[in-house]
Amino acid sequence: MCAISVSCQLRTHSPLPGAATCMGFEMLNVLVAQDPSVLTAGFNSENYTIPLNFTAYGPTSRMTSNNKEVISILSTQPVTMNNHHSGVAPTAFYGNSKLTSTFNVVSTNMDRDGKEFVSTIEGKTLPIYSSQWYVSRFARAARVTLIVVRLLIRTFTGTRRRYSSSGGRRRSSTTTQPV
């Protein structure tokens, strides 16, 4: 489903948002990169709950909407559940022009052995959001889950795409509201 959605969006600039988590994140990166070698095995990240390490882009991304409370929770509390042994290293991501032209890296993380992996990405022009960690498995209080899930829902529903009538060219605007 994810691969079909991404392929369709890349061809038609569909306004429908897409999301992929964990193995979906891995598949999305491989499919967009058109290179299975962007995926690396050997990460020690099974049953591993950690805070996110935001990139310089991360706090201003559509996913975080510059929401200080969400950014603080995600970057300081161990609320993102990782359960993977494969992942995309930042060097592999930044070394693939198809990935860098399609996605922005929102966050990275280190596994238990200090090996860095890309943990969150979002589409540069398409409403595609993906995380290596599980959005639905926050390890802390229900309030954290509620805040982040509300933000993600607003991100999805606030993303609007407009198409001009001349030649199918796309004009886009992204509108999100604070949580």
CYANA upper distance limits for C-alpha pairs under 8 A (distance plus 0.5 A):
  1 MET  CA      5 SER  CA      6.61
  2 CYS  CA      6 VAL  CA      6.63
  2 CYS  CA     18 GLY  CA      7.76
  2 CYS  CA     19 ALA  CA      8.00
  2 CYS  CA     20 ALA  CA      7.32
  2 CYS  CA     24 GLY  CA      7.61
  2 CYS  CA     28 LEU  CA      7.84
  3 ALA  CA      7 SER  CA      6.51
  3 ALA  CA     27 MET  CA      8.20
  3 ALA  CA     28 LEU  CA      7.17
  3 ALA  CA     31 LEU  CA      7.64
  4 ILE  CA      8 CYS  CA      6.52
  5 SER  CA      9 GLN  CA      6.58
  5 SER  CA     18 GLY  CA      7.41
  6 VAL  CA     10 LEU  CA      6.54
  6 VAL  CA     18 GLY  CA      7.82
  6 VAL  CA     28 LEU  CA      8.35
  6 VAL  CA    128 ILE  CA      8.43
  7 SER  CA     11 ARG  CA      6.80
  8 CYS  CA     12 THR  CA      6.37
  8 CYS  CA     13 HIS  CA      8.00
  8 CYS  CA     14 SER  CA      7.54
  9 GLN  CA     13 HIS  CA      5.18
  9 GLN  CA     14 SER  CA      5.25
  9 GLN  CA     15 PRO  CA      8.06
  9 GLN  CA     16 LEU  CA      8.32
  9 GLN  CA    126 LEU  CA      7.77
 10 LEU  CA     14 SER  CA      8.28
 10 LEU  CA    126 LEU  CA      8.43
 13 HIS  CA    126 LEU  CA      7.56
 13 HIS  CA    170 ARG  CA      8.18
 14 SER  CA    126 LEU  CA      8.45
 15 PRO  CA    126 LEU  CA      7.87
 15 PRO  CA    127 PRO  CA      7.56
 15 PRO  CA    160 ARG  CA      7.30
 15 PRO  CA    161 ARG  CA      5.92
 16 LEU  CA    127 PRO  CA      7.52
 17 PRO  CA    126 LEU  CA      8.04
 17 PRO  CA    127 PRO  CA      5.17
 17 PRO  CA    128 ILE  CA      6.12
 17 PRO  CA    129 TYR  CA      8.31
 17 PRO  CA    156 PHE  CA      6.70
 17 PRO  CA    159 THR  CA      8.34
 18 GLY  CA    127 PRO  CA      6.85
 18 GLY  CA    128 ILE  CA      5.13
 18 GLY  CA    129 TYR  CA      6.76
 19 ALA  CA    128 ILE  CA      6.23
 19 ALA  CA    129 TYR  CA      5.32
 19 ALA  CA    130 SER  CA      5.85
 20 ALA  CA     24 GLY  CA      5.17
 20 ALA  CA     25 PHE  CA      5.60
 20 ALA  CA     28 LEU  CA      7.79
 20 ALA  CA    129 TYR  CA      7.18
 20 ALA  CA    130 SER  CA      5.18
 20 ALA  CA    131 SER  CA      7.07
 21 THR  CA     25 PHE  CA      5.46
 21 THR  CA    130 SER  CA      6.19
 21 THR  CA    131 SER  CA      5.52
 21 THR  CA    132 GLN  CA      6.11
 21 THR  CA    133 TRP  CA      7.03
 21 THR  CA    134 TYR  CA      6.73
 21 THR  CA    135 VAL  CA      8.12
 22 CYS  CA     26 GLU  CA      6.94
 22 CYS  CA     82 ASN  CA      8.40
 22 CYS  CA     83 ASN  CA      8.21
 22 CYS  CA     84 HIS  CA      7.72
 22 CYS  CA    131 SER  CA      6.82
 22 CYS  CA    132 GLN  CA      4.75
 22 CYS  CA    133 TRP  CA      6.27
 22 CYS  CA    134 TYR  CA      7.15
 23 MET  CA     27 MET  CA      6.58
 23 MET  CA    132 GLN  CA      7.91
 24 GLY  CA     28 LEU  CA      6.43
 24 GLY  CA    130 SER  CA      8.41
 25 PHE  CA     29 ASN  CA      6.82
 25 PHE  CA    130 SER  CA      6.13
 25 PHE  CA    131 SER  CA      6.39
 25 PHE  CA    132 GLN  CA      6.15
 26 GLU  CA     30 VAL  CA      6.83
 26 GLU  CA     39 LEU  CA      7.29
 26 GLU  CA     86 SER  CA      8.29
 26 GLU  CA     87 GLY  CA      6.88
 26 GLU  CA     88 VAL  CA      7.70
 26 GLU  CA    132 GLN  CA      7.88
 27 MET  CA     31 LEU  CA      6.52
 28 LEU  CA     32 VAL  CA      6.55
 29 ASN  CA     33 ALA  CA      6.33
 29 ASN  CA     38 VAL  CA      7.87
 29 ASN  CA     39 LEU  CA      8.27
 29 ASN  CA     88 VAL  CA      8.29
 29 ASN  CA     99 LEU  CA      7.53
 30 VAL  CA     34 GLN  CA      6.24
 30 VAL  CA     35 ASP  CA      6.05
 30 VAL  CA     36 PRO  CA      5.59
 30 VAL  CA     37 SER  CA      8.20
 30 VAL  CA     38 VAL  CA      6.89
 30 VAL  CA     39 LEU  CA      7.29
 31 LEU  CA     35 ASP  CA      7.57
 31 LEU  CA     36 PRO  CA      8.28
 32 VAL  CA     98 LYS  CA      6.91
 32 VAL  CA     99 LEU  CA      6.80
 32 VAL  CA    102 THR  CA      8.46
 33 ALA  CA     38 VAL  CA      7.87
 33 ALA  CA     96 ASN  CA      6.94
 33 ALA  CA     97 SER  CA      8.26
 33 ALA  CA     98 LYS  CA      5.78
 33 ALA  CA     99 LEU  CA      6.02
 34 GLN  CA     98 LYS  CA      8.49
 38 VAL  CA     88 VAL  CA      6.43
 38 VAL  CA     89 ALA  CA      8.01
 38 VAL  CA     92 ALA  CA      5.69
 38 VAL  CA     93 PHE  CA      7.17
 38 VAL  CA     96 ASN  CA      8.47
 39 LEU  CA     86 SER  CA      7.05
 39 LEU  CA     87 GLY  CA      5.94
 39 LEU  CA     88 VAL  CA      5.49
 39 LEU  CA     89 ALA  CA      8.09
 39 LEU  CA     92 ALA  CA      8.34
 40 THR  CA     86 SER  CA      5.90
 40 THR  CA     87 GLY  CA      5.89
 40 THR  CA     88 VAL  CA      6.46
 40 THR  CA     89 ALA  CA      7.58
 41 ALA  CA     85 HIS  CA      6.33
 41 ALA  CA     86 SER  CA      4.64
 41 ALA  CA     87 GLY  CA      7.00
 42 GLY  CA     85 HIS  CA      5.97
 42 GLY  CA     86 SER  CA      6.60
 43 PHE  CA     84 HIS  CA      7.51
 43 PHE  CA     85 HIS  CA      4.94
 43 PHE  CA     86 SER  CA      6.21
 43 PHE  CA     87 GLY  CA      7.43
 43 PHE  CA    111 ASP  CA      6.78
 43 PHE  CA    115 LYS  CA      7.42
 44 ASN  CA     84 HIS  CA      7.99
 44 ASN  CA     85 HIS  CA      6.36
 44 ASN  CA    111 ASP  CA      5.92
 44 ASN  CA    112 ARG  CA      6.15
 44 ASN  CA    113 ASP  CA      7.04
 45 SER  CA     82 ASN  CA      6.42
 45 SER  CA     83 ASN  CA      6.18
 45 SER  CA     84 HIS  CA      5.88
 45 SER  CA     85 HIS  CA      6.45
 45 SER  CA    111 ASP  CA      5.76
 45 SER  CA    112 ARG  CA      6.98
 46 GLU  CA     82 ASN  CA      6.58
 46 GLU  CA     83 ASN  CA      4.40
 46 GLU  CA     84 HIS  CA      5.57
 46 GLU  CA     85 HIS  CA      7.00
 47 ASN  CA     81 MET  CA      7.35
 47 ASN  CA     82 ASN  CA      6.45
 47 ASN  CA     83 ASN  CA      5.41
 47 ASN  CA     84 HIS  CA      8.47
 48 TYR  CA     81 MET  CA      6.37
 48 TYR  CA     82 ASN  CA      5.55
 48 TYR  CA     83 ASN  CA      6.81
 49 THR  CA     78 PRO  CA      5.83
 49 THR  CA     79 VAL  CA      6.55
 49 THR  CA     80 THR  CA      5.83
 49 THR  CA     81 MET  CA      4.95
 49 THR  CA     82 ASN  CA      6.43
 49 THR  CA    139 ALA  CA      7.66
 50 ILE  CA     77 GLN  CA      7.48
 50 ILE  CA     78 PRO  CA      4.38
 50 ILE  CA     79 VAL  CA      6.44
 50 ILE  CA     80 THR  CA      5.98
 50 ILE  CA     81 MET  CA      7.32
 50 ILE  CA     82 ASN  CA      8.26
 51 PRO  CA     73 ILE  CA      8.40
 51 PRO  CA     74 LEU  CA      5.95
 51 PRO  CA     75 SER  CA      5.40
 51 PRO  CA     76 THR  CA      6.06
 51 PRO  CA     77 GLN  CA      5.62
 51 PRO  CA     78 PRO  CA      4.85
 51 PRO  CA     79 VAL  CA      6.39
 51 PRO  CA     80 THR  CA      6.57
 52 LEU  CA     74 LEU  CA      6.16
 52 LEU  CA     75 SER  CA      5.29
 52 LEU  CA     76 THR  CA      8.06
 52 LEU  CA     80 THR  CA      7.76
 52 LEU  CA    107 SER  CA      6.62
 52 LEU  CA    108 THR  CA      7.13
 52 LEU  CA    109 ASN  CA      6.68
 52 LEU  CA    119 SER  CA      8.20
 53 ASN  CA     75 SER  CA      6.57
 53 ASN  CA    107 SER  CA      5.82
 53 ASN  CA    108 THR  CA      5.84
 53 ASN  CA    109 ASN  CA      6.20
 54 PHE  CA     58 GLY  CA      5.50
 54 PHE  CA     59 PRO  CA      7.37
 54 PHE  CA     75 SER  CA      7.50
 54 PHE  CA    106 VAL  CA      6.40
 54 PHE  CA    107 SER  CA      4.70
 54 PHE  CA    108 THR  CA      6.97
 55 THR  CA     59 PRO  CA      8.25
 55 THR  CA    105 VAL  CA      7.37
 55 THR  CA    106 VAL  CA      6.14
 55 THR  CA    107 SER  CA      5.71
 55 THR  CA    108 THR  CA      7.57
 56 ALA  CA    106 VAL  CA      8.48
 57 TYR  CA     61 SER  CA      6.70
 57 TYR  CA    104 ASN  CA      8.06
 57 TYR  CA    105 VAL  CA      7.72
 57 TYR  CA    106 VAL  CA      6.50
 58 GLY  CA     64 THR  CA      7.71
 58 GLY  CA    105 VAL  CA      7.70
 58 GLY  CA    106 VAL  CA      4.62
 58 GLY  CA    107 SER  CA      6.64
 59 PRO  CA     64 THR  CA      6.44
 59 PRO  CA     65 SER  CA      7.67
 59 PRO  CA     66 ASN  CA      5.74
 59 PRO  CA     67 ASN  CA      8.20
 59 PRO  CA     71 ILE  CA      6.98
 59 PRO  CA    106 VAL  CA      8.26
 60 THR  CA     64 THR  CA      7.07
 60 THR  CA     65 SER  CA      6.45
 60 THR  CA     66 ASN  CA      5.41
 61 SER  CA     65 SER  CA      6.35
 61 SER  CA     66 ASN  CA      7.48
 61 SER  CA    106 VAL  CA      7.30
 61 SER  CA    122 GLU  CA      8.41
 62 ARG  CA     66 ASN  CA      8.36
 62 ARG  CA    122 GLU  CA      8.45
 62 ARG  CA    155 THR  CA      6.91
 62 ARG  CA    174 THR  CA      8.27
 62 ARG  CA    176 THR  CA      7.81
 63 MET  CA    122 GLU  CA      8.16
 63 MET  CA    129 TYR  CA      8.18
 63 MET  CA    151 LEU  CA      7.81
 63 MET  CA    152 LEU  CA      6.81
 63 MET  CA    155 THR  CA      6.69
 64 THR  CA     70 VAL  CA      7.17
 64 THR  CA     71 ILE  CA      7.02
 64 THR  CA    151 LEU  CA      7.79
 65 SER  CA    151 LEU  CA      8.43
 65 SER  CA    155 THR  CA      8.30
 65 SER  CA    176 THR  CA      7.03
 65 SER  CA    177 GLN  CA      8.03
 65 SER  CA    178 PRO  CA      7.38
 66 ASN  CA     71 ILE  CA      7.85
 67 ASN  CA     71 ILE  CA      6.62
 67 ASN  CA    178 PRO  CA      6.75
 67 ASN  CA    179 VAL  CA      7.77
 68 LYS  CA     72 SER  CA      6.42
 69 GLU  CA     73 ILE  CA      6.66
 70 VAL  CA     74 LEU  CA      6.53
 70 VAL  CA    147 ILE  CA      7.53
 70 VAL  CA    148 VAL  CA      7.01
 71 ILE  CA     75 SER  CA      6.39
 72 SER  CA     76 THR  CA      6.34
 72 SER  CA     77 GLN  CA      8.39
 73 ILE  CA     77 GLN  CA      5.97
 73 ILE  CA     79 VAL  CA      8.23
 73 ILE  CA    144 VAL  CA      7.85
 74 LEU  CA     78 PRO  CA      7.96
 74 LEU  CA     79 VAL  CA      7.02
 74 LEU  CA     80 THR  CA      7.94
 78 PRO  CA    139 ALA  CA      7.70
 78 PRO  CA    140 ARG  CA      8.28
 79 VAL  CA    138 PHE  CA      5.47
 79 VAL  CA    139 ALA  CA      5.52
 79 VAL  CA    140 ARG  CA      6.46
 80 THR  CA    133 TRP  CA      6.32
 80 THR  CA    134 TYR  CA      6.94
 80 THR  CA    135 VAL  CA      7.52
 80 THR  CA    137 ARG  CA      7.69
 80 THR  CA    138 PHE  CA      6.24
 80 THR  CA    139 ALA  CA      7.51
 81 MET  CA    133 TRP  CA      5.86
 81 MET  CA    134 TYR  CA      5.90
 81 MET  CA    135 VAL  CA      8.20
 81 MET  CA    137 ARG  CA      6.49
 81 MET  CA    138 PHE  CA      6.85
 81 MET  CA    139 ALA  CA      7.43
 82 ASN  CA    132 GLN  CA      7.38
 82 ASN  CA    133 TRP  CA      5.12
 82 ASN  CA    134 TYR  CA      6.94
 83 ASN  CA    133 TRP  CA      7.72
 84 HIS  CA    132 GLN  CA      8.49
 87 GLY  CA    117 PHE  CA      6.64
 87 GLY  CA    118 VAL  CA      7.78
 87 GLY  CA    132 GLN  CA      8.07
 88 VAL  CA     92 ALA  CA      6.93
 88 VAL  CA     93 PHE  CA      7.01
 88 VAL  CA    117 PHE  CA      5.97
 88 VAL  CA    118 VAL  CA      6.15
 89 ALA  CA     93 PHE  CA      6.84
 89 ALA  CA    116 GLU  CA      6.58
 89 ALA  CA    117 PHE  CA      4.94
 89 ALA  CA    118 VAL  CA      6.38
 90 PRO  CA     94 TYR  CA      6.47
 90 PRO  CA    108 THR  CA      8.26
 90 PRO  CA    116 GLU  CA      7.60
 90 PRO  CA    117 PHE  CA      6.50
 90 PRO  CA    118 VAL  CA      6.23
 91 THR  CA     95 GLY  CA      6.28
 92 ALA  CA     96 ASN  CA      6.98
 93 PHE  CA     99 LEU  CA      6.74
 93 PHE  CA    100 THR  CA      7.45
 93 PHE  CA    118 VAL  CA      8.34
 94 TYR  CA     99 LEU  CA      7.81
 94 TYR  CA    100 THR  CA      6.54
 96 ASN  CA    100 THR  CA      6.91
 97 SER  CA    101 SER  CA      6.39
 98 LYS  CA    102 THR  CA      6.69
 99 LEU  CA    103 PHE  CA      6.31
100 THR  CA    104 ASN  CA      7.25
101 SER  CA    124 LYS  CA      8.01
102 THR  CA    123 GLY  CA      6.27
102 THR  CA    124 LYS  CA      6.17
102 THR  CA    125 THR  CA      7.88
103 PHE  CA    121 ILE  CA      6.63
103 PHE  CA    122 GLU  CA      5.87
103 PHE  CA    123 GLY  CA      4.87
103 PHE  CA    124 LYS  CA      5.59
104 ASN  CA    121 ILE  CA      6.06
104 ASN  CA    122 GLU  CA      6.00
104 ASN  CA    123 GLY  CA      6.77
104 ASN  CA    124 LYS  CA      6.47
105 VAL  CA    118 VAL  CA      7.60
105 VAL  CA    120 THR  CA      6.63
105 VAL  CA    121 ILE  CA      5.02
105 VAL  CA    122 GLU  CA      7.25
106 VAL  CA    119 SER  CA      8.20
106 VAL  CA    120 THR  CA      5.68
106 VAL  CA    121 ILE  CA      5.64
106 VAL  CA    122 GLU  CA      7.44
107 SER  CA    118 VAL  CA      6.83
107 SER  CA    119 SER  CA      5.96
107 SER  CA    120 THR  CA      5.52
107 SER  CA    121 ILE  CA      7.59
108 THR  CA    116 GLU  CA      7.33
108 THR  CA    117 PHE  CA      6.09
108 THR  CA    118 VAL  CA      4.81
108 THR  CA    119 SER  CA      5.22
108 THR  CA    120 THR  CA      7.23
109 ASN  CA    116 GLU  CA      6.03
109 ASN  CA    117 PHE  CA      5.96
109 ASN  CA    118 VAL  CA      6.93
109 ASN  CA    119 SER  CA      6.57
110 MET  CA    114 GLY  CA      5.56
110 MET  CA    115 LYS  CA      5.69
110 MET  CA    116 GLU  CA      4.76
110 MET  CA    117 PHE  CA      6.67
111 ASP  CA    115 LYS  CA      5.81
111 ASP  CA    116 GLU  CA      6.90
111 ASP  CA    117 PHE  CA      8.05
118 VAL  CA    132 GLN  CA      7.95
119 SER  CA    131 SER  CA      6.01
119 SER  CA    132 GLN  CA      5.34
119 SER  CA    133 TRP  CA      7.07
120 THR  CA    129 TYR  CA      8.30
120 THR  CA    130 SER  CA      6.27
120 THR  CA    131 SER  CA      4.77
120 THR  CA    132 GLN  CA      6.79
120 THR  CA    133 TRP  CA      8.33
121 ILE  CA    129 TYR  CA      6.60
121 ILE  CA    130 SER  CA      5.85
121 ILE  CA    131 SER  CA      6.88
122 GLU  CA    127 PRO  CA      7.83
122 GLU  CA    128 ILE  CA      6.00
122 GLU  CA    129 TYR  CA      4.91
122 GLU  CA    130 SER  CA      6.66
123 GLY  CA    127 PRO  CA      6.27
123 GLY  CA    128 ILE  CA      5.35
123 GLY  CA    129 TYR  CA      6.92
125 THR  CA    172 SER  CA      8.47
127 PRO  CA    156 PHE  CA      7.90
127 PRO  CA    159 THR  CA      7.26
131 SER  CA    135 VAL  CA      8.12
134 TYR  CA    138 PHE  CA      7.95
135 VAL  CA    149 VAL  CA      8.33
136 SER  CA    145 THR  CA      8.14
138 PHE  CA    144 VAL  CA      7.95
138 PHE  CA    145 THR  CA      6.52
140 ARG  CA    144 VAL  CA      7.18
140 ARG  CA    145 THR  CA      8.25
141 ALA  CA    145 THR  CA      7.42
142 ALA  CA    146 LEU  CA      6.57
143 ARG  CA    147 ILE  CA      6.56
144 VAL  CA    148 VAL  CA      6.70
145 THR  CA    149 VAL  CA      6.37
146 LEU  CA    150 ARG  CA      6.40
147 ILE  CA    151 LEU  CA      6.72
147 ILE  CA    179 VAL  CA      7.31
148 VAL  CA    152 LEU  CA      6.68
149 VAL  CA    153 ILE  CA      6.62
150 ARG  CA    154 ARG  CA      6.67
150 ARG  CA    179 VAL  CA      7.27
151 LEU  CA    155 THR  CA      6.58
151 LEU  CA    178 PRO  CA      7.96
151 LEU  CA    179 VAL  CA      6.32
152 LEU  CA    156 PHE  CA      6.69
153 ILE  CA    157 THR  CA      6.58
154 ARG  CA    158 GLY  CA      5.98
154 ARG  CA    176 THR  CA      6.69
154 ARG  CA    177 GLN  CA      7.25
155 THR  CA    159 THR  CA      6.66
155 THR  CA    175 THR  CA      8.22
155 THR  CA    176 THR  CA      6.15
155 THR  CA    177 GLN  CA      8.45
158 GLY  CA    174 THR  CA      7.03
158 GLY  CA    175 THR  CA      5.56
158 GLY  CA    176 THR  CA      5.64
158 GLY  CA    177 GLN  CA      8.16
159 THR  CA    173 SER  CA      7.56
159 THR  CA    174 THR  CA      5.28
159 THR  CA    175 THR  CA      6.34
159 THR  CA    176 THR  CA      7.73
160 ARG  CA    172 SER  CA      7.09
160 ARG  CA    173 SER  CA      6.34
160 ARG  CA    174 THR  CA      6.31
160 ARG  CA    175 THR  CA      7.73
161 ARG  CA    170 ARG  CA      7.80
161 ARG  CA    171 ARG  CA      7.04
161 ARG  CA    172 SER  CA      5.19
161 ARG  CA    173 SER  CA      6.75
161 ARG  CA    174 THR  CA      8.29
162 ARG  CA    170 ARG  CA      6.50
162 ARG  CA    171 ARG  CA      5.66
162 ARG  CA    172 SER  CA      6.09
162 ARG  CA    173 SER  CA      8.18
163 TYR  CA    168 GLY  CA      6.57
163 TYR  CA    169 ARG  CA      6.41
163 TYR  CA    170 ARG  CA      4.88
163 TYR  CA    171 ARG  CA      6.14
163 TYR  CA    172 SER  CA      8.31
164 SER  CA    168 GLY  CA      6.41
164 SER  CA    169 ARG  CA      6.18
164 SER  CA    170 ARG  CA      6.53
164 SER  CA    171 ARG  CA      7.35
165 SER  CA    169 ARG  CA      8.04
